Structures are given as structure tokens and as C-alpha cells.
Amino acid sequence: MPAMTELEARFRRLSHIEGAEGVLSWDWAVNMPKGGATVRAAQMATLAEIGHDILTAPDLPALFDDAAAELAAAAPADQAAADRLGWQQANLAEMRRRHAHATALPADLVRRRAEAASTSEMIWREARAADDFARFAPALAQVLKLEREAAAAKGAALGLPPYEALLDAYDPGRRTADIDRIFARLEAELPVIRDAALAAQAARPQPVRPQGPFPVAAQRALGIRLMTMAGFPFDHGRLDVSHHPFSGGVPDDLRITTRYDEADFAESAMAVLHETGHALYEHGLPRDWRDQPVGLARGMTIHESQSLLTEMQASRSRPFMTAFAAAAREAFGAAADDPAYDADNLHALMVRVRPGFIRVNADEVTYPGHVMLRYGLERAMIAGDLAVDDLPGAWREGMARLVGVVPDTDRDGCLQDIHWPSGAFGYFPTYSLGAMAAAQLFQAARRALPALDDDLARGDFSGLLGWLRTHVHGQGCRWSADELIERATGAPLSADAFLGHLRRRYLGEGPA
């Protein structure tokens, strides 16, 4: 059997195993009774072990070399064959990358990291509820110790500095120089935009908040309608309830969740649209490469760009508020002349700037400050320049500088996120890099689709989705994130489009 054919068969098997893990994970959060946790954990651990065995098989390096020779010797007869060869070469590169990450760490370190993260998460949940950082600090210190070991080992294997080796697992090819360049610009300009936006808000009449209660059944119906507008394929997916909204499953079996508050329908509606953006990306991945590494999503910066493009760029735009307002009035039986459901009023509510302590509740002007804070702190911790015991003080100083508010408690400060307790160092930057990419991609889509605002006002995402299918979703992992963005927009990733978007939306410098 040709080496490439053998590799494709093995990675197809790995894809099926990982897909089963994804659906089991969704079920854990949505349907599983508490008593099933132990057996479910064992099931998922077994699947993870099988997947790890596939990725670390001792004959893989030789198969990679043989496949590379096969592809180098190929002589495509036409453009279609040449294009397929390009996909195969990219697929082989992704196989090598996944193998390199999987084999970089000794099995004992993998086990100790998993055990430390599991212990840390349990302690963190209790410590956060009690606002007791001192209780959590020893567990975080152990997680950090092992993450530093892993960063050093991965760095040595991948030829990267330790923090970049961790970052590479979430955003392949991303380097700290890229992040520092973009974040320095944000740190310089966002406070000016924030203060001007707050002043502009204060000078305008305050928007009217729709009065509840908003029954869960009506909110669900609204969510389904919004998903339909966005193009969600209900024959390949479903909407459920979980403690925290998320998107899971596999490209042809999409599972998204939300949560409901009967006093506020907007939070659930926007969460549904956010997760729909993630799901649409997965569903649009290249069908010919469904079960291969090259057919996967291109890292978390691109994934976050798709959720934020759907939610922040398109669904919070003034044009879409026309369709949103009509759907909300119908869902909750509001009168046509109810000022709370006026499109301009709802838009003003959706784009208010509210500096606060909690990242997940932040508006798009202040959100990058939360991310830049965590990025700086986790880099310092991995480098050994910040001790765990000094984290609360460093957090408060950074919040004052980057967001403009200082939390009174660690519950609202360094205890609020699950990422560090679970060992996810290197993930945070992708949130704001995704926001930069979302603005840049939406700007390019607007140039290519002159009628886009009119379409959104009717609740029609089909033109936007078609453009994304061609330029983002259907490209899978054929290109790096930066190559994908530049090919789609004509420019490298930068903060230009994002900052321009904020000035238009919040300072009135053009259409919002």
C-alpha cells in the first residue's frame, strides 16, 4: 500500500475516535446524569489513549518520509490533479505537526499534567466560590510547574521558545512577535476609544430595556429563528442547554448549546449566534478532506474569528437589528410600536460599553484589555518571572492599566477563568486575535458583497456565508492562519480593521 494511502487510513481512524470523544463530551455537559461521570471519564480516557497510540506509532516517521517521496515524484496530469497534490502535501505537513506535538512529551509528563489539571480544576471551583486564592495557589503552582516542563520539552522538540510551543497547540504558526505588535497597538489606542465611547453614550438618551419575563420556550424559538437566518443546517445539528454555551460535535453532527435568563433574552440570543458561527465553520470545512488533518479548522484564532464575525460584526450591526427587532417582537408578543423593540434602541443596547471585571461579560471595546492582561501574566509565569503568590496583585495592577477598573475580590479577578486551572496556557491570545481577524474578514466581505447590509437587514446571511465558505471554511488547514487571512482579505492580519470598526460603531465615524 502506498505510504500516503496508509497514513490517510490511520488519520481517518483517528478522526472518528476524536469525533466520538467530541459527541461524548457534548453529552457530558448536556444530558449525562451525575452518576455517569466515572464511567464516562474512563470511556473518554480510553478513546484518548487509542488516539495517542495512533499519533505516536513508531513507524510514522518512516511513513512520513516515504509519503513525502511519493508526493515529490508525482506528476499531475492536469490542474485538478495538481490541486489535489497541493492538498495532499498540506495534509502531510499537518500529520507531521500533530505527530511532533504528540511525541514531544514523555508519557509520564502527560499523565502528571492530566492529574494535576483534574485536581486543580476541582480545587479551583471551590476556591472561586469561596473567594479563597490562598487555597487554590498550591494547586495552580503545581499545574504551572508541569506546564513549564511541558513548554520546555515541546520547545526543544519543535525548535520554539517555551511559551510559543504552548501557543502553537492552539494557533499553529503563531509567534509572540505577531501578538506583541498587534497588542501594543491596541494598548495604545483602545483607552482613547473607550473613554470617547463612554462620553458619547453619556451624552445620548439612555436606551430602553425590554421588560420580561421572557419565557424560555419563546427564547428558544427566537434562537432557532436566528440560527435559521444565519444558515444553520438543522438536518446536521441541534440546539440544547448547558451551564456555559459552547459548540461541539463534528462537521456533519453539530451540537451547540446556550443558557437562558428569563430577565434578559439578549444574552442567550447573542450566545446562540456566536456558537452558530463556530458551527457553521465546522460544517463548511472541505468535504473532500473531512477525516484528514488538512480538513480540520485552522486553529483557534480562525475559529474565534468565525464566531465573532457572526455575532459581533454581523449580528450586532445596525442593519441586522432591523431583522432582529422584528423576530424579537414576534417571539415575545410585543406591540409593533413598543419603543423597547425599536431597531435603533436594540442596537444601542447591544453595543453599550461597560468596563467591568468579568471577561466573558465584556463589551468588544474593553474585551481585548482582559485578554492582553492574561497574555502578559501567563507569559511571565511560564518564563518564571511571576510567582503564583504574586498573581492577585499583578492582576489588579493590569486591570487598572488595561481595562480601567480594579476588582475588589479574587473571585472577580484571577480566579474567574478555568483556563489556567486546567493547564490551558497559550489559549488566551486567540480570543482577541480572532476579533482582529473577524473585523478584517467582514470588511473584505463587505467590499465583495455590495448588498450585504441590505441582506442583513432582511435576516439573510446567505451571501456572507457563501463568501466565508469560499475564502475561509472551505480552505481547512491548507494554509497557515496568516496565509488564509491574507489570501481572503489582501492584507496581513493587523488591528487596522478592528480599530476602524470600533470608531465607526462607537464614535459614529461611519456606518455601524
C-alpha positions in Angstrom: 0.0 0.0 0.0 1.4 3.5 -0.8 2.6 5.3 2.3 0.2 8.2 1.8 -2.8 5.9 1.5 -1.7 4.1 4.7 -1.4 7.5 6.5 -4.7 8.7 5.3 -6.4 5.5 6.6 -4.7 5.9 10.0 -5.7 9.5 10.4 -9.2 8.7 9.2 -9.5 6.3 12.1 -8.1 9.0 14.5 -10.7 11.4 13.2 -13.5 9.0 14.0 -12.1 8.4 17.5 -11.8 12.2 18.2 -15.3 12.7 16.8 -16.7 10.2 19.2 -14.9 12.0 22.0 -16.5 15.2 20.9 -20.0 13.9 21.0 -19.4 12.2 24.3 -18.1 15.5 25.7 -21.2 17.3 24.5 -23.4 14.6 26.2 -21.4 15.1 29.4 -22.3 18.8 29.5 -25.9 18.4 28.3 -27.5 15.0 29.1 -25.4 12.8 31.3 -26.6 12.1 34.8 -24.1 12.8 37.6 -23.8 9.1 38.3 -22.3 8.5 34.8 -19.3 10.7 35.4 -16.9 8.0 36.4 -17.6 5.6 33.6 -17.7 8.5 31.1 -14.3 9.7 32.2 -13.0 6.1 31.7 -14.5 5.9 28.3 -13.1 9.2 27.2 -9.7 8.4 28.6 -9.7 5.1 26.7 -10.5 6.9 23.4 -7.8 9.5 24.1 -5.3 6.7 24.7 -6.2 5.0 21.4 -5.8 8.3 19.6 -2.5 9.0 21.3 -1.3 5.5 20.2 -2.2 6.2 16.6 -0.3 9.6 16.7 2.8 8.2 18.3 3.2 4.9 16.4 6.9 4.2 16.0 6.7 3.6 12.2 5.1 7.0 11.5 8.4 8.9 10.8 9.3 6.4 8.1 5.8 6.5 6.6 6.1 10.3 6.5 9.3 10.2 4.7 8.0 7.6 2.2 4.9 9.6 1.6 6.9 12.8 1.0 9.0 11.0 -1.6 5.8 9.7 -3.3 4.3 13.2 -3.4 7.6 14.7 -4.7 7.6 12.2 -7.5 4.1 12.8 -8.6 3.5 14.3 -12.0 0.0 15.8 -12.1 -1.7 15.4 -15.5 -4.0 18.4 -15.1 -4.9 21.3 -12.9 -7.3 19.2 -10.8 -4.6 16.7 -10.1 -2.2 19.5 -9.3 -4.7 20.9 -6.8 -5.2 17.6 -5.2 -1.5 17.2 -4.8 -1.3 20.6 -3.1 -3.9 19.4 -0.6 -2.0 16.1 0.0 1.2 18.0 0.7 -0.6 20.2 3.1 -2.2 17.2 4.7 1.2 15.5 5.2 2.5 18.7 6.8 -0.4 18.7 9.2 0.2 15.0 10.0 3.8 15.7 10.8 2.8 18.7 13.0 0.3 16.6 15.1 2.9 13.8 15.4 5.5 16.3 16.6 3.2 17.7 19.3 2.1 14.2 20.4 5.7 12.8 20.7 7.2 15.9 22.3 6.2 14.9 25.8 7.1 11.7 27.7 4.1 9.6 28.8 4.8 10.2 32.4 4.6 14.0 32.0 1.4 13.7 30.0 -0.1 11.6 32.9 1.1 14.0 35.6 -0.2 17.1 33.7 -3.6 15.5 33.3 -3.8 14.5 37.0 -2.6 18.0 38.2 -5.2 19.7 35.9 -8.0 17.5 37.2 -7.1 18.1 40.8 -6.6 21.8 40.2 -10.0 22.2 38.5 -11.8 20.7 41.5 -10.0 22.9 44.0 -10.5 26.0 41.7 -14.2 25.5 41.7 -14.4 25.5 45.5 -11.8 28.3 45.9 -13.6 30.6 43.4 -16.9 30.1 45.2 -15.2 31.0 48.5 -13.0 33.8 47.1 -10.0 32.0 48.5 -7.0 32.3 46.3 -4.7 31.0 49.0 -6.5 27.7 48.9 -6.0 27.4 45.2 -2.5 28.7 44.9 -0.6 25.4 45.7 -2.7 23.6 43.0 -2.0 26.3 40.4 1.7 26.2 41.3 1.8 22.5 40.6 0.0 23.0 37.3 2.4 25.8 36.3 5.4 23.7 37.3 4.3 20.9 34.9 3.3 23.4 32.1 6.8 24.9 32.3 8.2 21.4 32.0 5.9 20.7 29.0 6.8 24.0 27.4 10.5 23.3 27.7 10.1 19.8 26.2 7.8 20.9 23.4 10.1 23.9 22.7 13.1 21.6 22.3 11.2 19.2 20.0 9.6 21.9 17.9 12.5 24.4 17.9 10.5 27.1 19.6 10.7 29.2 22.7 8.8 27.5 25.6 5.7 29.8 25.5 5.4 29.7 21.7 5.5 25.9 21.9 2.3 26.1 24.1 0.8 28.7 21.8 1.4 26.6 18.8 -1.0 23.9 20.1 -3.9 26.4 19.9 -2.8 28.7 17.0 -0.3 26.8 14.8 2.5 29.0 13.5 1.6 32.0 15.7 4.5 33.8 17.2 4.8 36.2 20.1 6.2 38.9 17.9 2.9 38.9 15.9 0.9 39.2 19.1 3.1 41.8 20.6 2.8 44.0 17.5 -1.0 43.9 17.5 -1.4 44.1 21.2 0.9 47.1 21.5 -1.3 49.0 19.1 -4.5 48.0 21.0 -3.0 49.0 24.3 -2.1 52.5 22.9 -5.5 53.2 21.1 -8.2 51.3 23.0 -8.3 53.5 26.1 -8.9 56.6 23.9 -11.7 54.9 22.1 -13.2 53.6 25.4 -13.2 57.0 27.0 -14.7 58.7 23.9 -17.3 56.0 23.6 -18.3 56.3 27.3 -18.6 60.1 26.9 -20.7 59.7 23.7 -23.0 57.3 25.5 -23.5 59.6 28.4 -24.5 62.4 26.1 -27.3 60.4 24.4 -30.7 59.4 25.8 -30.3 56.0 27.5 -31.8 53.1 25.6 -35.0 51.4 27.0 -34.5 47.8 28.1 -37.3 45.4 27.1 -39.2 44.2 30.2 -39.5 40.5 30.9 -40.1 37.9 31.9 -39.1 36.2 28.6 -40.2 32.6 28.7 -37.6 30.0 27.9 -39.8 28.5 25.2 -40.0 31.8 23.5 -36.3 32.5 23.8 -35.6 29.1 22.3 -38.0 29.8 19.4 -36.1 33.1 18.8 -32.8 31.3 18.9 -34.0 28.8 16.3 -35.1 31.6 14.1 -31.8 33.4 14.3 -29.9 30.2 13.6 -32.1 29.7 10.5 -31.3 33.2 9.3 -27.6 32.6 9.8 -27.8 29.4 7.7 -27.5 26.7 10.4 -28.3 23.2 8.9 -30.8 21.7 11.3 -30.6 18.4 9.5 -27.0 18.2 10.7 -27.3 19.8 14.1 -29.3 20.8 17.2 -29.6 23.4 19.9 -29.6 22.4 23.6 -29.0 23.9 27.1 -25.8 23.8 29.2 -24.3 25.7 32.0 -22.0 27.6 29.6 -22.7 28.0 25.9 -20.4 26.0 23.6 -20.2 24.4 20.2 -19.2 20.8 19.8 -19.8 17.6 17.8 -18.4 17.0 14.3 -18.9 18.8 11.0 -21.9 16.7 10.0 -23.3 16.4 13.5 -23.2 19.9 15.0 -24.1 20.3 18.7 -24.4 23.9 20.1 -25.7 25.0 23.4 -26.9 28.1 25.2 -28.3 29.1 28.5 -31.4 31.2 29.3 -32.2 34.0 31.7 -35.9 34.9 31.8 -35.0 38.5 32.7 -32.7 39.1 29.6 -33.2 37.5 26.2 -30.4 39.2 24.5 -27.6 37.3 26.3 -28.9 33.9 25.0 -29.7 35.2 21.6 -26.2 36.5 21.0 -24.7 33.4 22.6 -26.7 31.3 20.1 -25.4 33.4 17.2 -21.8 33.2 18.5 -21.9 29.4 18.7 -23.7 29.2 15.4 -20.6 31.0 13.9 -18.4 28.2 15.3 -20.7 25.5 14.0 -21.0 27.0 10.5 -17.2 27.0 10.2 -17.1 23.3 11.1 -19.9 22.4 8.7 -18.2 24.3 5.9 -14.8 22.5 6.2 -13.7 20.9 2.9 -15.9 17.8 2.4 -13.3 16.0 0.3 -10.9 16.1 3.3 -13.4 15.6 6.1 -11.5 12.9 8.0 -7.9 14.2 7.4 -5.8 16.7 9.3 -5.9 19.2 6.4 -9.7 19.2 6.6 -9.8 20.4 10.2 -10.3 24.0 11.4 -7.2 26.2 11.2 -6.6 26.8 14.9 -8.4 28.9 17.4 -7.7 32.4 16.0 -9.6 31.5 12.9 -12.3 29.6 14.8 -12.9 32.6 17.1 -12.9 34.9 14.0 -15.9 33.0 12.7 -17.9 33.2 15.9 -17.1 36.8 16.4 -17.8 37.7 12.8 -21.2 36.2 13.1 -22.0 37.7 16.5 -20.1 40.9 16.8 -19.6 42.1 13.2 -22.8 40.9 11.5 -25.4 40.3 14.2 -24.8 43.4 16.3 -24.7 45.6 13.3 -27.3 48.2 12.8 -28.6 46.6 9.6 -29.2 43.3 11.2 -31.1 44.9 14.1 -34.0 45.5 11.7 -34.4 41.8 11.3 -33.6 41.0 14.9 -36.1 43.5 16.3 -38.9 42.0 14.1 -38.0 38.5 15.3 -37.9 39.5 18.9 -41.2 41.4 18.8 -42.8 38.3 17.3 -41.2 35.9 19.8 -42.3 37.8 22.8 -45.6 39.2 21.5 -44.5 42.9 21.7 -46.5 45.6 20.1 -45.2 46.9 16.8 -44.8 50.4 18.3 -43.1 49.3 21.5 -40.1 51.6 21.8 -38.1 48.9 23.6 -38.2 46.8 20.4 -37.3 49.6 18.0 -34.2 48.5 16.0 -32.2 51.6 16.9 -33.0 51.1 20.6 -32.0 47.4 20.5 -28.8 48.3 18.6 -27.9 50.9 21.3 -28.4 48.2 24.0 -26.3 45.7 22.0 -23.3 48.0 21.6 -23.0 49.6 25.0 -19.5 50.0 26.5 -19.4 48.8 30.1 -15.9 48.4 31.7 -16.2 45.5 34.1 -14.3 42.9 36.0 -15.5 39.7 34.1 -14.0 38.8 30.7 -16.9 36.8 29.4 -19.3 39.7 30.0 -17.1 42.4 28.5 -18.1 44.5 25.5 -15.9 44.4 22.4 -14.1 47.7 23.2 -12.9 46.5 26.6 -12.6 42.8 25.9 -9.1 43.0 24.4 -7.8 44.5 27.6 -8.9 41.4 29.5 -7.1 39.2 27.0 -3.9 41.3 27.0 -3.8 41.1 30.8 -3.9 37.3 30.8 -1.5 37.0 27.9 1.1 39.1 29.8 0.6 37.3 33.0 0.8 33.8 31.6 3.9 34.6 29.6 5.5 35.9 32.8 4.5 32.8 34.7 5.9 30.4 32.0 9.1 32.4 31.9 9.5 32.2 35.7 9.2 35.9 36.1 5.9 35.9 38.0 5.3 33.7 41.0 1.8 32.3 41.7 1.6 34.0 45.0 2.1 37.4 43.3 -0.6 36.8 40.7 -3.5 38.6 42.5 -1.5 41.8 42.9 -0.3 41.7 39.3 -3.8 41.1 38.1 -5.2 44.2 39.9 -2.4 46.4 38.5 -3.0 45.1 35.0 -6.8 45.6 35.2 -6.3 49.2 36.2 -4.0 49.8 33.3 -5.7 47.8 30.6 -9.4 47.9 31.4 -9.8 50.9 33.8 -11.4 49.1 36.7 -10.0 47.1 39.7 -11.8 44.1 41.2 -12.4 44.0 45.0 -12.2 40.2 45.1 -10.1 37.5 43.5 -13.4 35.8 42.5 -13.9 38.7 40.2 -10.1 38.7 39.4 -7.6 36.0 38.9 -10.0 33.2 39.9 -12.6 33.8 37.2 -11.3 31.7 34.3 -10.9 27.9 34.0 -8.0 28.1 31.5 -5.1 28.2 34.0 -6.6 25.7 36.4 -7.0 23.2 33.5 -3.5 23.9 32.2 -4.5 25.8 29.1 -1.6 28.2 28.9 -1.3 29.8 25.4 -5.0 29.9 24.6 -6.0 33.4 25.7 -4.4 35.4 22.9 -6.5 33.7 20.3 -9.7 35.4 21.6 -8.5 38.9 20.6 -6.6 37.8 17.5 -9.9 36.2 16.4 -11.6 39.6 16.9 -8.9 41.3 14.7 -9.4 38.6 12.0 -13.2 38.8 12.2 -13.2 42.6 11.5 -10.7 42.2 8.7 -12.7 39.4 7.1 -16.0 41.2 7.5 -14.5 44.3 5.9 -13.4 42.2 2.9 -16.8 40.5 2.6 -18.5 43.9 2.6 -16.2 45.0 -0.2 -17.1 41.9 -2.2 -20.8 42.0 -1.4 -22.2 45.5 -2.0 -25.7 44.4 -0.9 -24.6 42.8 2.3 -26.1 45.4 4.6 -29.4 45.1 2.8 -29.3 41.4 3.1 -28.6 41.5 6.8 -31.5 43.9 7.3 -33.7 41.1 5.9 -32.1 38.5 8.1 -30.4 36.9 5.0 -26.8 35.6 5.7 -26.6 33.5 2.6 -24.3 35.9 0.7 -22.0 36.3 3.7 -22.0 32.6 4.4 -21.2 31.8 0.7 -18.2 34.2 0.8 -16.9 32.6 4.0 -17.4 29.1 2.6 -15.1 30.0 -0.3 -12.5 32.1 1.5 -12.3 30.6 5.0 -14.3 27.5 5.7 -13.5 25.5 2.6 -9.8 26.1 3.0 -9.4 23.9 6.0 -5.8 23.7 7.1 -4.3 24.1 3.6 -2.8 27.4 4.6 -1.5 28.9 7.8 -3.8 31.3 9.6 -1.9 34.3 8.4 -1.8 33.0 4.8 -5.5 32.3 4.9 -6.3 35.8 6.1 -4.1 37.5 3.6 -5.5 35.4 0.7 -9.0 36.3 1.8 -8.5 40.0 2.6 -5.4 41.0 0.6 -3.5 42.1 3.7 -1.7 40.5 6.6 -3.5 40.3 10.0 -3.4 43.6 11.8 -5.5 45.8 14.2 -6.5 48.3 11.4 -9.9 46.9 10.5 -10.8 46.2 14.2 -10.0 49.7 15.3 -11.7 51.2 12.4 -14.8 49.1 13.2 -14.8 50.4 16.8 -14.5 54.0 15.7 -17.4 53.6 13.3 -19.7 51.7 15.7 -18.9 53.6 19.0 -17.8 57.0 17.9 -20.1 57.5 14.9 -17.3 57.6 12.3 -19.3 55.9 9.6 -21.9 53.2 9.4 -22.1 50.9 12.5 
